[in-house]
Amino acid sequence: MPPSFRFATPEDHEVVVQMLHELVIELGPAEGADRLRARLDEDIRLALTSPNICIILAVVEGEAVGLGRADVLFADPIFRLRDDNRCGYIDQMYVRPAYRNQGVGRDLLERCEDWLRGRGLGHVLLHAAPRAVHFYEREGYLPNREMFKRL
Ligand SMILES: CC(C)(COP(=O)(O)OP(=O)(O)OC[C@H]1O[C@@H](n2cnc3c(N)ncnc32)[C@H](O)[C@@H]1OP(=O)(O)O)[C@@H](O)C(=O)NCCC(=O)NCCS
C-alpha cells in the first residue's frame, strides 16, 4: 500500500524520536553518538513546535514508516551577507528498512523541499551520510565548497 504523507505534530514526538534512534543505530558507532541520542528528545520537542522547522511523516496503515525534516537556517555563513540570508537545511531523512527502494525517501525529500520553497527559500543544504550520497545526487544535490577538518 502506498504511503500517505503528513506534517508531524507534538503528538508524534515518541514515534519521531524512535525512528531517529533507529537512524542513529543504523549509521553506526560514531563519536558522541550516545550524547546525540540523549539530546534527540529535547531537539524533537523543540522542532515540533517551531514555525521554522517541519517534520514530515510517511504513514502506511496508520504506522509511521519514515520521516524527513526541513529547517530554515538564518545564520549560514555562505548566505549571511546576502539580501535574503536564509537557507534551507534538510536533515533526519529516514525510511524503515521494509519500505525502502520504493520512492518513499524521494517523496519525503520533495515534500521537505516544497515546504522550504513555500517559504520563499531558493537554496537548500544538507550533510549526507556517505552511504546516502547516491540517493541525494539522484535528486539533484551537488557538492558545493564545504570542506571539513577536525580541530
Ligand atoms: C536514504 C533513505 C532515506 C532513502 O529512502 P528510500 O525510501 O529507500 O529512497 P528511494 O526509494 O526514494 O530511493 C532509493 C535510493 O536510496 C538509496 N538507498 C537504498 N538503501 C539505502 C540505505 N540503506 N542507506 C542509504 N541509501 C540507501 C539508494 O541510492 C537508492 O537508489 P538506487 O536504487 O538507485 O541505488 C533510506 O535508505 C534510509 O533511511 N537509509 C538509512 C538512513 C540514512 O542513510 N539516512 C540519510 C542520512 S543523511
The ligand as an SDF file (V2000), in Angstrom:
LIG
                    3D

 48 50  0  0  0  0  0  0  0  0999 V2000
   18.3710    7.2090    2.4420 C   0  0  0  0  0  0  0  0  0  0  0  0
   16.9100    6.7400    2.5970 C   0  0  0  0  0  0  0  0  0  0  0  0
   16.1230    7.7910    3.4050 C   0  0  0  0  0  0  0  0  0  0  0  0
   16.2920    6.5950    1.2160 C   0  0  0  0  0  0  0  0  0  0  0  0
   14.9470    6.1530    1.3750 O   0  0  0  0  0  0  0  0  0  0  0  0
   14.2370    5.2380    0.2630 P   0  0  0  0  0  0  0  0  0  0  0  0
   12.7870    5.2380    0.5250 O   0  0  0  0  0  0  0  0  0  0  0  0
   14.9190    3.9290    0.1690 O   0  0  0  0  0  0  0  0  0  0  0  0
   14.5720    6.0920   -1.0490 O   0  0  0  0  0  0  0  0  0  0  0  0
   14.0610    5.9350   -2.5350 P   0  0  0  0  0  0  0  0  0  0  0  0
   13.3110    4.6500   -2.7040 O   0  0  0  0  0  0  0  0  0  0  0  0
   13.4270    7.2000   -2.9520 O   0  0  0  0  0  0  0  0  0  0  0  0
   15.4740    5.8540   -3.2680 O   0  0  0  0  0  0  0  0  0  0  0  0
   16.2350    4.6560   -3.2630 C   0  0  0  0  0  0  0  0  0  0  0  0
   17.6870    5.0660   -3.2020 C   0  0  0  0  0  0  0  0  0  0  0  0
   18.0840    5.1930   -1.8390 O   0  0  0  0  0  0  0  0  0  0  0  0
   19.4210    4.7590   -1.6780 C   0  0  0  0  0  0  0  0  0  0  0  0
   19.4610    3.7250   -0.6400 N   0  0  0  0  0  0  0  0  0  0  0  0
   18.9460    2.4880   -0.6330 C   0  0  0  0  0  0  0  0  0  0  0  0
   19.2050    1.8700    0.5270 N   0  0  0  0  0  0  0  0  0  0  0  0
   19.9190    2.7430    1.2740 C   0  0  0  0  0  0  0  0  0  0  0  0
   20.4740    2.7100    2.5800 C   0  0  0  0  0  0  0  0  0  0  0  0
   20.3740    1.6280    3.3650 N   0  0  0  0  0  0  0  0  0  0  0  0
   21.1210    3.7960    3.0370 N   0  0  0  0  0  0  0  0  0  0  0  0
   21.2550    4.8940    2.2550 C   0  0  0  0  0  0  0  0  0  0  0  0
   20.7340    4.9890    0.9990 N   0  0  0  0  0  0  0  0  0  0  0  0
   20.0750    3.9190    0.5320 C   0  0  0  0  0  0  0  0  0  0  0  0
   19.9050    4.2610   -2.9920 C   0  0  0  0  0  0  0  0  0  0  0  0
   20.6350    5.3390   -3.5740 O   0  0  0  0  0  0  0  0  0  0  0  0
   18.6390    4.0360   -3.7890 C   0  0  0  0  0  0  0  0  0  0  0  0
   18.8450    4.3480   -5.1180 O   0  0  0  0  0  0  0  0  0  0  0  0
   19.3210    3.2230   -6.1920 P   0  0  0  0  0  0  0  0  0  0  0  0
   18.2100    2.2370   -6.2180 O   0  0  0  0  0  0  0  0  0  0  0  0
   19.4780    3.9980   -7.4420 O   0  0  0  0  0  0  0  0  0  0  0  0
   20.5950    2.6660   -5.6600 O   0  0  0  0  0  0  0  0  0  0  0  0
   16.8410    5.3530    3.3100 C   0  0  0  0  0  0  0  0  0  0  0  0
   17.5550    4.4160    2.5330 O   0  0  0  0  0  0  0  0  0  0  0  0
   17.3540    5.3460    4.7180 C   0  0  0  0  0  0  0  0  0  0  0  0
   16.6270    5.6280    5.6420 O   0  0  0  0  0  0  0  0  0  0  0  0
   18.6480    4.9970    4.8820 N   0  0  0  0  0  0  0  0  0  0  0  0
   19.2740    4.8790    6.1860 C   0  0  0  0  0  0  0  0  0  0  0  0
   19.4120    6.2240    6.8810 C   0  0  0  0  0  0  0  0  0  0  0  0
   20.1940    7.2320    6.0570 C   0  0  0  0  0  0  0  0  0  0  0  0
   21.2320    6.9520    5.4770 O   0  0  0  0  0  0  0  0  0  0  0  0
   19.6440    8.4560    6.0310 N   0  0  0  0  0  0  0  0  0  0  0  0
   20.2490    9.5730    5.3710 C   0  0  0  0  0  0  0  0  0  0  0  0
   21.0820   10.3030    6.3660 C   0  0  0  0  0  0  0  0  0  0  0  0
   21.8980   11.6700    5.5760 S   0  0  0  0  0  0  0  0  0  0  0  0
  1  2  1  0
  2  3  1  0
  2  4  1  0
  2 36  1  0
  4  5  1  0
  5  6  1  0
  6  7  2  0
  6  8  1  0
  6  9  1  0
  9 10  1  0
 10 11  2  0
 10 12  1  0
 10 13  1  0
 13 14  1  0
 14 15  1  0
 15 16  1  0
 15 30  1  0
 16 17  1  0
 17 18  1  0
 17 28  1  0
 18 19  1  0
 18 27  1  0
 19 20  2  0
 20 21  1  0
 21 22  1  0
 21 27  2  0
 22 23  1  0
 22 24  2  0
 24 25  1  0
 25 26  2  0
 26 27  1  0
 28 29  1  0
 28 30  1  0
 30 31  1  0
 31 32  1  0
 32 33  2  0
 32 34  1  0
 32 35  1  0
 36 37  1  0
 36 38  1  0
 38 39  2  0
 38 40  1  0
 40 41  1  0
 41 42  1  0
 42 43  1  0
 43 44  2  0
 43 45  1  0
 45 46  1  0
 46 47  1  0
 47 48  1  0
M  END
$$$$
